[in-house]
Amino acid sequence: MSLKGGVGKTTTTVTLGGVFASQRGDRVVAVDANPDLGTLARRVGEPPDAPTVRDLLAVPDFSRYPQVKACASQSSSRLEVIGSDRDPAVSEAFSEDDYRRAVDILQHHYNIILTDCGTGLLHSAMAGVLDLAHTLVLVTSPALDGVQSAEATLDWLEAHGRGALAANAVVVVSGARPGQAAVDPAVLVSHFGSRTRAVCPVPFDRHLSEGAVVDLARLRPATLLAYRELAATVAEDFTSWHRHAAV
């Protein structure tokens, strides 16, 4: 999650989910809870007419995995993705109750649920996201405005009774494009490390910066290693929860 757009939330959701799905025998699903035309489904090559979370909520018998799976697209990494509605008005109407129902359906069939959040902490669905999430993955760029937004997110969580969630968060610092001004990553690791459970820097990767379909095979070795380390860090908390993370 992040209050700032363009810092790599959706990229992190797809890549982290892809690593979990390809490295483990678990069923892994990512849900787009962004009310502003989320792009999660596009990052796995979902066609324009693919089912959305609205179709999931309309499944007549969600006790059957094939009916639930029919509402998802699957990436080459085995990650399953359920996209948001492509009509902005319908997407905006995705409520807290809708989100809770979606998670209730999915937790019967998936071991790990990732949620790609929007930037608004006050959107209706966000209350459900924060109530149900066991781990927050807070994504920031190394640019000053991105860092300030991450700080503001942690401050808001602490001020609204979510201090434990903030303290257990994992911060992902997306690498800056070569030549761009950035805060020293070592400074960010030290700073956010004092407020959260862990900080995981991820190097800049041209393939991910394209904004196209994410293919783990096209990542630089250093990038793939960083995401594997991120997955291992998030998984350290798996023994205490149902594996539901908000990104």
N, C-alpha and C positions, 0 to 999 in steps of 0.2 A: 504494500500500500504506500501511498504518498499523496501529499496535498498538491504536488506539482506534477503536471503532465509532461511527457517526453523524457522522463528519466530512466525508463526501462522496466516499468512494472509488468507490462504484458510480455515483453521479451523474457524477463525473469520467470514469469509463470510458466511459459511454454518450455523453456530450456530446463528449468528445475524439474518440472513435471516429466519431461522427456527423459531426464537422467534417472529419476525414480522408476519410471515405467520400464526402461531398458535394462536397468541393473538389478531389479527386484522381480520376484514372481507375483507381486501384488497387482491388483487392478487399481489404476490411478486415473482420476478424472479431474479436469479443470473446468470451472464454471465462470462465465462472464457475468459479473454483477455490476458492470459499469452502465449507468443509465444514459450515458451520452455516446451512443453508437460505438460500443466497444469493438475492438479489432481482434480479440483473442482467436476467434474462429478462422480469420484470414491467415493467421500465422501458422496454421496447420493445413492450409489449402482447402478449406471447406467451401463448397460451391454456394452461389448466392441463394439457391432455393433449399438449402439444407434446413433441417428442423432446428428449433431454438428451445430455450428454456420454457417458453410457453407451451410447446408441444410436450415437453417432459411433464409439466403440471397437469396436462390433459390425458396422460396415459391412464387407461381404464383399470389396468391390473399391474401396479408397479411391483408386485411381488415376483414378477417374472423378469429375469435379467434381459432376455432378448428384446422385450418391449422397451425397456429403459435404454438399452444400448442403441436401439434404432433412433433415438433422439440425439445421439452423439456422433461426432466425426472422430476418426482415429488417425493419428500421425504415424510416420514411419517408425517412431520410437515406441509405439504401442500406447502412448498417452491418448486418452479419450477427452474430447472437448465438447462442451455444450455452450453454444454461442448465445448472445443476447439478441433480442428482437431488432430487426433492421429498420423498423418504423420508430423514429425518435419519440413520438407520443406514447407508444406502447412500451418502449424501453424505459422511459421516464416513470411510467406507472408501476414498474416492478417494485413491489413493496416488501416490507419486513416479513409479512406473513407469507408472501410468495417465496422469499428466500428460505425461510424456515421449512416450508413444505418441500422445496427442492432438495435441501440437505437431508431431510427426513427420508425422502425417497432414495437418494444416492447412498446414504450410509448403510443401507441394506445390501448393497452390491459392490461397494468399492472400499478398499482398505485405506486409501489416501485421497482426500478431497482438497483441492487447491481452489481458492477463489480469487479471481482477478478483479480488484476493486476499482471504483472510480476515484476521483480526486475529492469528492465532497463527503466530509465526515458526518454531515447532518442529513444526508439523503436517507429516506425511509429504510431501505434495505441494509444500510450500514449498521443500524442498531442490531439487526440479526447477525450480521457478519461478526461484529465485536463480541456479541454474547456467545456465539457458537465456536469461534476460533480458539484453538489451543496455543497456536504460535502465530505471531505476526512477522512477516518478512517485510521490513521497511526498506524501500529502495530509494537511493539518492544518487545524483550525479556528484562529481567532485567540484562542480562549480559552486560559487558562493550562494547563489539563490536556491540551488537544490539542497545544500546543506542547511540553510535557514529554514526551508520548508520541512525537512526531516526533524529539525529541532522543534519546530512549531507543532508537528504531529505528536511527538513525545510529550511536549508540554500539555497539549490538549488532552491526551489520554490520562495523564497524571491528574489533571484538574477535574476530570469527569469520572473519577472512580475506577479508572482502568490502569492504575499504577502497576499492578502485578503483570498485566499483559505487556505493558511497555518495558518493564524490567526483563521479561523473558523474550523480548523481540530479538530477531536476528537482522542486522543491518547489512544490506548489500550496497557496496560502493561501485557503481558502474564506471568503467574506465573512460577517461576523456579521449576524444579524437586527437591524434597527434597534432600539436601546434596550438591546441586550445588551452586557455588559462584554467588552472585548476588548483584547488587547495591540496597541499601535500598529503598523499594517502596515509602516510604514517601518522600525521596529526589527526586525521579523521578516525583512524583505528583507535588511537589513544582516547580521543574525545568521546566517541560513541561507545567505546568499550567500557567506559565508566558508568554508562546509563543503561546498557542493554546486556543481554546474555553473550552476544558474539558479534563480531564485525567481519564480513567476508568481502574483500576487494575482488572485483572481476575485471580483467584487462579488456581494453577496447578490442573489438573483433569486427572486421569489415563485413563479414557475412551477416552478423546480427544487426549491424547498423543499416542494412539495406531495407529493413522493415518488411521483408518478404517472408515466404514460408521458411520456418526454422528447420534446418537439417543438421543434426548433431555431427554427421560425418564431415560436414564442411567447416566445423569449428577448428580454430587453431588449437594445437595440443595444450597450450597454457590456459586457454579459455575453458576447454572441456575439463581440465584438471580443477580449475577454480570452481566450476559448477558441481563437480563431484564432491569437492570439499564442502561446498554450501549444503549439498544434500546430506552429507554425513553430519554436519552441524545441526541441521534441522531434525534429523533422525535421532539425535541424542536424547530427545524428549519423547520419543515414540512410546516408551514403556508406560507413560502416565496418561496417555490420551488416545482418542480414536483416529489420530492422524488427520487433523483438519487444520489447514493453514490458510491464512489470508495474505495475499501479496498485493 
